[in-house]
């Protein structure tokens, strides 16, 4: 088994009480005193930390957009990939049955252990310490999602139609409902030369246009419109 100090260096945090770290690495198959409760705490801390980072990084993004971003970052495949990057499986304490069956590599165990590790940091050093660990672990993925967001649906659609030599998409607000504090926009996106008309709804014109553009991108991928 690798040294715990090595794992601490990988996550950028040194535990004051190593018992927190050891508990985070103990699977339920190894005994009643295990990481399940820390997993619960870590799941909540992770979701909040990612939400906070996104809220500051994307000041113009809607709640719906940020919710989708957060979901893509904290879904199981992402957690498993991160756990493997820091070789978390090599530090896990498993029961004999789990060890024999390859539990160190099991996706569910890895994802749960990563959440438990974040929970252990909360218990040991508080939320701010855990937030820093989350930012360290997710740095590459956060940078990637930010770069992706910069290429929004309207931009992608514009590039797509230009590459085909078509006129630029037209956007038109077809309805605006609600009061000043809670408006609701319905926007139409039209690519006249292909007969594509899509619609998007949102709490502001920009979000509605983005959703209409995203729908148009999907329509362009349909067999009838591929070139």
C-alpha positions in Angstrom: 0.0 0.0 0.0 1.3 3.5 -0.8 2.1 5.9 2.0 -0.7 8.2 3.2 1.7 11.2 2.9 1.9 10.6 -0.8 -1.9 10.8 -1.1 -1.9 14.0 1.0 0.5 15.6 -1.5 -1.7 14.6 -4.4 -4.8 16.3 -3.0 -2.8 19.3 -1.6 -3.9 18.8 2.0 -2.1 17.5 5.1 -4.4 16.0 7.8 -4.1 17.2 11.3 -5.8 14.0 12.6 -4.8 11.0 10.4 -7.7 9.1 11.8 -10.0 11.1 9.5 -8.0 10.1 6.5 -7.8 6.4 7.5 -11.6 6.3 8.0 -12.2 7.8 4.6 -10.2 5.0 3.1 -12.0 2.2 4.9 -14.7 0.5 2.9 -17.7 -1.1 4.7 -16.4 -4.5 3.8 -13.6 -3.9 6.2 -15.8 -3.4 9.2 -18.6 -1.4 10.8 -16.4 1.6 11.3 -16.2 2.7 7.7 -16.4 5.7 5.3 -20.1 5.7 4.5 -21.0 8.7 6.8 -18.0 10.6 5.5 -19.2 9.9 1.9 -22.5 11.6 2.8 -20.7 14.6 4.1 -18.3 14.7 1.2 -21.1 14.5 -1.4 -22.7 17.6 0.0 -19.5 19.5 0.3 -18.4 18.6 -3.2 -21.7 19.7 -4.7 -21.6 23.1 -2.9 -17.9 23.7 -3.7 -18.5 23.1 -7.4 -21.6 25.3 -7.3 -19.7 28.1 -5.7 -16.9 27.9 -8.2 -19.3 27.9 -11.1 -21.3 30.8 -9.6 -18.2 33.0 -9.5 -16.7 31.8 -12.8 -19.9 32.2 -14.9 -21.6 35.4 -13.9 -24.0 35.4 -16.8 -24.9 31.8 -16.8 -28.5 30.8 -15.9 -29.4 28.5 -13.0 -30.2 25.8 -15.5 -26.8 26.1 -17.3 -24.9 26.0 -14.0 -26.9 23.0 -12.9 -25.9 21.1 -16.0 -22.3 22.1 -15.6 -22.3 20.9 -12.0 -23.9 17.6 -12.9 -21.3 16.9 -15.6 -18.5 17.5 -13.1 -19.8 15.5 -10.1 -21.3 12.5 -12.0 -19.8 9.1 -11.2 -17.6 8.8 -14.3 -15.9 12.1 -13.5 -15.3 11.0 -9.8 -14.0 7.6 -10.9 -11.6 9.2 -13.3 -10.3 11.6 -10.6 -9.9 8.7 -8.1 -7.9 6.8 -10.6 -5.7 9.8 -11.4 -4.6 10.0 -7.8 -4.5 6.2 -7.5 -7.0 6.3 -4.7 -7.7 2.5 -5.1 -4.2 1.7 -3.9 -4.9 3.3 -0.5 -8.3 1.7 0.2 -8.8 -0.7 3.1 -11.1 -3.5 2.0 -12.4 -6.7 3.4 -10.8 -9.9 2.1 -13.7 -10.7 -0.3 -13.6 -7.2 -1.9 -9.8 -7.5 -2.2 -10.0 -10.8 -4.0 -12.7 -9.6 -6.4 -10.8 -6.5 -7.4 -12.6 -3.9 -5.2 -9.6 -1.5 -5.5 -10.7 -1.0 -9.1 -14.5 -1.1 -8.7 -16.1 2.2 -9.9 -18.7 2.5 -7.2 -16.1 2.0 -4.5 -13.7 4.5 -6.0 -16.4 7.2 -6.5 -17.7 6.7 -3.0 -14.2 6.8 -1.5 -13.4 10.1 -3.3 -16.5 11.7 -1.7 -15.5 10.2 1.6 -12.0 11.7 1.3 -13.5 15.2 0.7 -15.8 14.6 3.7 -12.7 13.7 5.8 -11.1 17.0 4.8 -14.3 18.9 6.0 -14.1 17.1 9.3 -10.4 17.7 9.7 -10.0 21.2 8.4 -13.4 22.7 7.7 -15.2 23.6 4.5 -12.7 26.1 3.2 -10.0 23.4 3.3 -12.3 21.0 1.4 -13.1 23.7 -1.1 -9.4 24.1 -1.9 -9.0 20.4 -2.3 -12.0 20.3 -4.7 -10.5 23.1 -6.7 -7.1 21.3 -6.8 -8.7 18.0 -7.9 -11.1 19.5 -10.5 -8.7 22.2 -11.8 -8.3 20.7 -15.2 -12.0 19.8 -15.6 -13.0 23.3 -14.5 -10.7 24.9 -17.0 -12.1 22.6 -19.7 -15.7 23.4 -18.9 -14.9 27.1 -18.9 -13.3 26.8 -22.3 -16.3 24.9 -23.6 -18.7 27.5 -22.2 -16.8 30.2 -24.1 -17.8 28.4 -27.3 -21.5 28.7 -26.7 -24.3 27.3 -28.8 -24.8 30.5 -30.8 -21.1 30.7 -31.6 -21.0 27.0 -32.6 -24.1 27.4 -34.8 -22.7 30.5 -36.5 -19.4 28.7 -37.3 -21.3 25.7 -38.5 -23.5 27.5 -41.0 -20.6 29.7 -42.2 -18.6 26.6 -42.9 -21.4 25.5 -45.2 -21.6 28.8 -47.0 -25.0 29.6 -45.6 -26.4 32.9 -44.3 -26.2 33.5 -40.6 -29.0 32.2 -38.4 -31.8 34.7 -37.6 -33.2 35.1 -34.0 -36.6 36.6 -33.2 -38.4 37.0 -30.0 -41.9 35.5 -30.7 -43.3 36.1 -27.2 -42.5 37.7 -23.9 -44.6 36.9 -20.9 -44.4 37.4 -17.1 -43.7 40.5 -15.2 -40.5 42.5 -14.9 -39.1 40.4 -12.1 -40.0 37.0 -13.7 -40.0 37.4 -17.4 -40.3 34.5 -19.8 -39.0 34.7 -23.4 -39.8 32.5 -26.4 -37.2 32.9 -29.2 -37.2 31.4 -32.7 -34.0 30.5 -34.5 -34.3 30.3 -38.3 -31.9 28.9 -40.9 -33.9 29.9 -44.0 -31.9 28.1 -46.6 -32.4 24.7 -44.9 -35.9 25.3 -43.7 -34.8 24.8 -40.1 -36.9 26.6 -37.4 -36.2 25.9 -33.7 -37.4 27.5 -30.5 -36.0 28.1 -27.1 -37.5 29.4 -23.8 -35.8 31.1 -21.0 -36.0 33.7 -18.2 -34.0 36.1 -20.4 -33.5 36.6 -24.2 -29.9 35.3 -24.1 -30.7 32.0 -22.5 -33.7 31.5 -24.9 -31.5 32.2 -27.9 -28.8 29.8 -26.6 -31.4 27.0 -26.3 -32.9 27.7 -29.7 -29.3 27.6 -31.2 -28.6 24.3 -29.4 -31.8 22.9 -30.9 -30.7 24.1 -34.3 -27.4 22.4 -33.9 -29.2 19.2 -33.2 -31.4 19.7 -36.3 -28.3 20.1 -38.4 -27.0 16.7 -37.3 -30.2 15.1 -38.6 -29.6 12.9 -41.7 -31.7 15.2 -43.9 -29.4 18.2 -43.3 -26.0 16.6 -43.2 -23.6 17.3 -46.0 
